[in-house]
């Protein structure tokens, strides 16, 4: 038995039905789907996993959609039956992923969660008509698990949302480190050089941790922490108000980080903030060192010297910021790159795919999946209580 997909005549206003774990204000939802799709003047039906699991969930609006997009870690045991249904209703199905969530990276702090979703992600990329990803390394990681097409759609930035002038230098030099608690190993790279900078220039430097702060920095008089902003617009607004002179973006060289996108460089550049970035794949692929950003090796000396040289004015930052803003606007803004973003979707909407086999059944839930899910929840609770205690 095969499922035959209806031929889509591309209309003036395409309707896309999205299935996502996240809500419409989350960074991932906004960056990957909501902002760019809205700029195409397409209609969006947003279905959260929470709503989809309710008994009274109405799937009828999706039946009239032109395209279905499954996002990120929506695939799971709980949603497998729904996904199987969506694969059988004759509408093109796209799976979109912007992080490596597979269980082939035992060093990752959330490996037990990855083990719960990985079987369903591997199943879906075999069945979806198209998988879209944010980077080429991520595509390479997924390719062995499917013979279906995988297309790289780079992250684009809502340029005007972040657009701001660079903060002028004054008595206080403000350093930004942004991220959630999952970046502890990345922050360990800059722990020593930042402490050295704070010691040597204690009257001139402040450090702002936006999202979470490592335990070692929390009580330092020149360090302040700002709570994570789950609403993407709030995050952008807060970022522009921080009066930041340099942002530090350390990344440990891991398989997970190699698959990440350059989104922080896009956001910081649009906001007029110069960044110092680890010289690994997400950033060395877009940053021309000394021209539109600064790349450093992951050792304390390199990070210290890069920070100090900017602090002392040995590196002229104004031109670098201007170059970065210009490049992001012309190459990575939604306004100027939306055609590249929409091309794979336009293609799948304009072509009636051939007959295809019925989707294979989703993975059965094994005892280990339950076990991994329990371990992941215990680890999260441990981190929360540890933070409260400290």
C-alpha positions in Angstrom: 0.0 0.0 0.0 1.3 3.5 -0.8 0.2 7.0 0.2 -0.3 9.3 -2.7 0.2 13.0 -2.0 -2.2 15.5 -3.5 -0.8 17.8 -6.1 -0.4 21.3 -4.6 -1.2 24.3 -6.7 0.8 27.1 -5.1 -1.6 29.8 -3.9 -1.1 33.4 -3.1 -1.3 32.6 0.6 0.1 29.2 1.5 -1.0 27.7 4.8 1.6 26.0 6.9 0.6 23.8 9.9 3.5 23.6 12.4 3.9 21.0 15.2 6.4 22.2 17.8 7.3 21.6 21.4 7.8 25.3 21.7 5.4 28.2 21.8 5.2 31.2 19.4 7.6 33.4 21.5 10.5 30.9 21.8 13.7 31.8 20.1 13.8 28.6 18.1 10.2 28.9 17.0 10.7 32.5 16.0 14.1 32.2 14.3 13.5 29.0 12.3 9.8 29.4 11.3 7.6 32.2 12.5 9.6 35.3 11.4 10.7 34.0 8.0 7.4 32.3 7.1 5.4 35.4 8.2 7.6 37.6 6.0 6.3 35.4 3.0 2.8 36.4 4.0 1.9 32.7 4.5 -0.6 31.6 7.0 0.6 29.7 10.1 -1.3 27.2 12.2 0.8 26.7 15.4 0.2 23.5 17.2 2.2 23.0 20.5 2.9 19.5 21.8 1.0 20.3 25.0 -2.2 21.1 23.0 -1.8 18.2 20.6 -1.9 15.7 23.5 -5.2 17.0 24.8 -8.3 14.8 24.1 -10.1 17.7 22.4 -7.3 18.6 20.0 -8.8 19.6 16.7 -6.7 18.3 13.7 -9.2 19.5 11.1 -7.4 22.8 10.4 -4.2 20.9 9.4 -6.2 18.8 6.9 -6.7 22.1 4.9 -3.0 23.1 5.1 -0.6 23.1 2.1 2.4 22.1 4.2 3.2 20.4 7.5 6.4 21.3 9.4 7.4 19.2 12.4 10.0 21.1 14.5 12.9 20.0 16.6 12.1 17.6 19.5 8.4 17.3 18.8 8.9 13.7 17.7 8.6 11.4 20.8 6.7 8.4 22.1 3.8 10.6 23.1 3.4 12.2 19.6 4.3 9.1 17.5 0.7 8.2 16.7 -0.1 11.7 15.7 3.0 11.9 13.4 2.0 8.6 11.8 -1.4 10.1 11.0 0.1 13.3 9.6 2.3 11.3 7.3 -0.8 9.6 5.9 -3.0 12.5 5.0 -1.5 13.4 1.6 0.1 16.7 2.6 3.9 17.3 2.2 5.7 16.9 5.6 8.9 18.7 6.4 11.0 18.0 9.6 13.1 21.0 10.8 16.0 20.6 13.2 18.6 23.2 14.4 20.6 21.2 17.0 22.1 17.8 17.1 19.7 15.9 19.3 20.8 12.4 18.5 22.2 9.9 21.0 25.7 9.7 19.4 27.3 12.2 21.8 27.7 10.5 25.2 29.6 13.5 26.6 26.6 15.9 26.3 25.0 16.8 29.7 21.5 16.0 28.2 22.4 12.7 26.7 19.7 10.8 28.5 17.0 13.1 27.1 18.6 12.7 23.6 18.2 8.9 24.1 14.4 9.4 24.6 13.9 11.4 21.4 16.6 10.1 19.1 14.8 7.0 17.9 11.8 9.1 16.8 13.9 11.7 15.1 15.7 8.9 13.2 12.3 7.4 12.2 10.9 10.8 11.1 13.7 11.8 8.9 13.3 8.5 7.0 9.6 9.2 6.5 9.3 13.0 6.0 9.4 14.3 2.4 12.2 16.8 3.4 14.4 17.5 6.4 15.7 21.0 6.8 18.6 21.9 9.1 20.5 25.0 10.1 24.1 23.9 9.2 26.1 21.7 6.9 27.7 19.7 9.8 24.2 18.9 11.1 23.2 17.7 7.7 26.3 15.4 7.7 25.3 13.9 11.0 21.8 13.1 9.9 22.6 11.8 6.4 23.5 8.3 7.4 20.0 7.7 8.8 18.0 8.5 5.7 17.9 8.4 1.9 15.4 11.3 1.9 16.6 14.8 1.0 18.1 17.1 3.6 18.4 20.8 2.8 20.5 23.3 4.7 18.5 26.5 5.5 20.8 28.8 7.4 19.4 30.8 10.3 18.3 34.3 9.4 18.0 37.2 11.7 15.2 39.8 12.1 17.7 42.6 11.6 15.5 45.5 12.7 14.6 43.7 15.9 18.3 43.8 17.0 19.5 46.9 15.1 21.4 49.2 17.5 24.5 51.5 17.5 27.7 50.4 19.2 28.0 51.5 22.8 30.7 54.2 23.2 33.6 53.5 25.5 33.5 55.2 28.9 34.8 54.7 32.4 33.2 51.2 32.7 34.0 48.5 30.2 31.1 46.0 30.1 31.6 42.4 29.0 28.6 40.1 28.1 28.4 36.3 28.5 25.0 35.0 27.4 23.5 31.5 27.7 21.6 29.0 29.8 23.0 26.6 32.4 23.8 24.0 29.6 26.9 26.1 28.8 28.9 25.3 31.9 31.6 23.5 30.1 31.9 26.3 27.5 32.1 28.9 30.2 34.9 26.9 31.9 37.1 28.0 28.9 36.9 31.7 29.9 36.8 31.3 33.7 40.5 31.9 34.3 41.0 34.8 31.8 37.9 36.6 32.9 38.9 36.4 36.6 42.3 37.7 35.6 40.8 40.6 33.7 38.6 41.4 36.7 41.6 41.3 39.1 43.9 43.4 36.9 41.2 46.0 35.9 38.9 45.8 38.8 37.8 49.4 38.7 37.2 49.5 35.0 35.4 46.2 34.1 32.0 44.7 34.7 30.7 41.4 33.5 27.1 40.6 32.7 25.9 37.1 32.6 22.6 37.0 30.6 20.7 33.8 31.3 22.7 32.1 34.0 26.0 32.6 35.8 28.7 30.0 36.7 28.8 29.4 40.5 32.3 30.8 40.8 31.2 34.3 39.5 27.9 34.7 41.3 29.1 36.7 44.3 31.8 38.8 42.6 31.2 42.5 43.1 31.9 43.3 39.4 29.5 40.6 38.1 25.8 40.7 37.7 23.4 38.2 36.4 20.2 38.8 34.3 17.5 36.2 34.1 16.9 34.3 30.9 14.3 35.9 28.7 12.2 33.1 27.1 10.3 35.6 25.0 12.6 36.3 22.0 11.4 39.9 21.6 12.1 40.6 25.3 15.6 39.1 24.8 16.4 41.4 21.9 15.1 44.4 23.7 17.1 43.7 26.8 20.2 43.0 24.8 20.1 46.4 23.2 19.7 48.1 26.6 22.7 46.5 28.3 25.4 49.0 27.1 27.8 46.2 26.2 31.2 46.7 24.7 32.3 43.2 24.0 30.6 39.8 24.0 32.4 36.5 24.8 31.2 33.4 23.0 33.3 30.4 24.1 32.4 27.0 22.7 34.0 23.7 23.6 35.0 21.8 20.5 32.3 19.0 20.7 30.2 17.3 18.1 27.1 19.1 19.4 28.8 22.6 19.2 30.2 21.9 15.7 26.6 21.5 14.5 25.4 24.7 16.0 24.7 27.8 13.9 26.2 31.3 14.1 23.1 32.9 15.6 24.9 34.7 18.3 27.2 36.4 15.8 24.1 37.4 13.8 22.3 38.9 16.8 25.3 40.6 18.3 26.5 42.0 15.0 23.1 43.5 14.3 23.0 44.9 17.8 26.3 46.7 17.3 28.2 44.4 19.7 31.6 43.1 18.8 32.2 39.5 19.8 35.2 37.3 20.7 34.4 33.8 19.5 35.9 30.3 19.8 37.7 29.5 16.6 35.5 26.4 15.8 33.0 25.6 13.1 30.0 27.8 13.9 32.0 31.0 13.8 35.2 30.3 11.8 32.9 29.6 8.9 31.5 33.2 8.9 34.0 35.4 10.7 37.0 36.9 9.0 39.2 37.3 12.0 39.9 41.0 12.7 37.5 42.2 10.0 34.0 41.3 11.3 34.8 39.7 14.6 37.5 38.1 16.6 38.4 34.4 16.7 40.6 32.9 19.4 41.9 29.5 20.3 40.4 27.9 23.4 43.2 28.6 25.9 43.3 31.1 28.7 46.2 33.2 27.2 44.4 33.8 23.9 41.2 34.8 25.6 42.9 37.1 28.0 44.9 38.9 25.4 41.9 39.3 23.1 39.9 40.9 25.9 42.7 43.1 27.1 43.6 44.4 23.7 40.1 45.6 23.1 39.8 47.0 26.6 43.1 49.0 26.1 42.0 50.2 22.7 44.8 48.3 20.9 42.2 46.9 18.5 40.0 49.3 16.7 36.5 48.0 17.1 34.3 50.5 15.2 35.2 49.3 11.7 34.8 45.7 12.7 31.3 46.4 14.1 30.4 48.2 10.9 31.6 45.4 8.7 29.8 42.8 10.8 26.5 44.8 10.7 26.8 45.2 6.9 27.5 41.6 6.2 24.7 40.3 8.5 22.2 42.7 6.8 23.1 41.7 3.3 23.8 38.0 3.7 21.8 36.9 6.8 18.8 39.2 7.2 15.3 38.0 6.5 14.7 41.0 4.3 17.6 40.1 2.0 17.7 36.3 2.1 14.0 35.2 2.3 14.2 33.8 -1.3 16.9 31.4 -0.2 14.9 30.4 2.8 11.7 29.7 1.0 13.2 27.9 -2.0 13.0 24.3 -0.6 9.4 24.9 0.6 8.4 26.4 -2.8 9.9 23.4 -4.5 8.0 20.8 -2.5 4.8 22.8 -2.9 5.1 23.0 -6.6 6.0 19.4 -7.3 3.6 16.5 -6.8 5.8 13.7 -5.3 5.6 10.2 -6.7 3.8 7.4 -5.0 5.5 6.5 -1.8 5.3 3.5 0.5 3.2 3.7 3.6 5.2 5.1 6.5 6.9 2.5 8.7 5.6 2.2 12.2 7.3 4.4 14.8 9.8 2.8 17.3 8.2 0.8 20.1 8.8 2.2 23.6 11.4 0.2 25.2 12.1 0.0 29.0 15.4 1.9 28.5 13.5 4.9 27.0 11.5 5.2 30.2 14.7 4.7 32.2 16.6 7.5 30.3 13.6 9.9 30.6 13.6 9.3 34.4 17.4 9.9 34.7 17.1 13.1 32.7 14.4 14.5 35.0 16.4 13.6 38.1 19.4 15.4 36.7 17.4 18.5 36.0 15.9 18.5 39.5 19.4 18.1 41.0 20.7 21.1 39.1 17.7 23.2 40.1 18.1 22.3 43.9 21.9 22.8 43.7 21.4 26.3 42.2 18.8 27.2 44.9 21.2 25.9 47.6 24.0 28.0 46.3 
